[in-house]
């Protein structure tokens, strides 16, 4: 997951969008997204 996708995911998550929907939109797995969001904190 690159920095652009991570930034988009963080913004969408802050707006309350589900991880499942974000992962699908960005073309990554939910697991990858959860790991990336956790590492970014």
C-alpha positions in Angstrom: 0.0 0.0 0.0 1.5 3.3 -1.0 1.4 6.6 0.8 -1.4 8.0 -1.4 -3.7 5.1 -0.8 -2.9 5.2 3.0 -3.8 8.9 3.1 -7.0 8.3 1.3 -7.9 5.4 3.6 -7.2 7.5 6.7 -9.4 10.3 5.4 -12.2 8.0 4.5 -12.0 6.2 7.9 -12.1 9.5 9.7 -15.4 10.2 7.9 -16.8 7.0 9.3 -16.6 4.8 6.2 -16.2 1.1 6.9 -12.9 -0.7 6.4 -14.5 -3.2 4.1 -15.8 -0.4 1.8 -12.5 1.4 1.8 -10.5 -1.8 1.1 -12.8 -2.6 -1.8 -12.5 0.9 -3.3 -8.7 0.9 -3.0 -8.2 -2.6 -4.3 -6.5 -4.0 -1.2 -7.5 -6.6 1.3 -9.2 -5.7 4.6 -6.2 -7.3 6.4 -3.7 -5.1 4.5 -5.8 -2.0 5.3 -6.1 -2.9 9.0 -2.3 -3.4 9.2 -1.5 -0.2 7.4 -3.9 1.9 9.5 -2.5 0.4 12.7 1.1 1.1 11.6 0.3 4.7 10.7 -0.9 5.4 14.3 
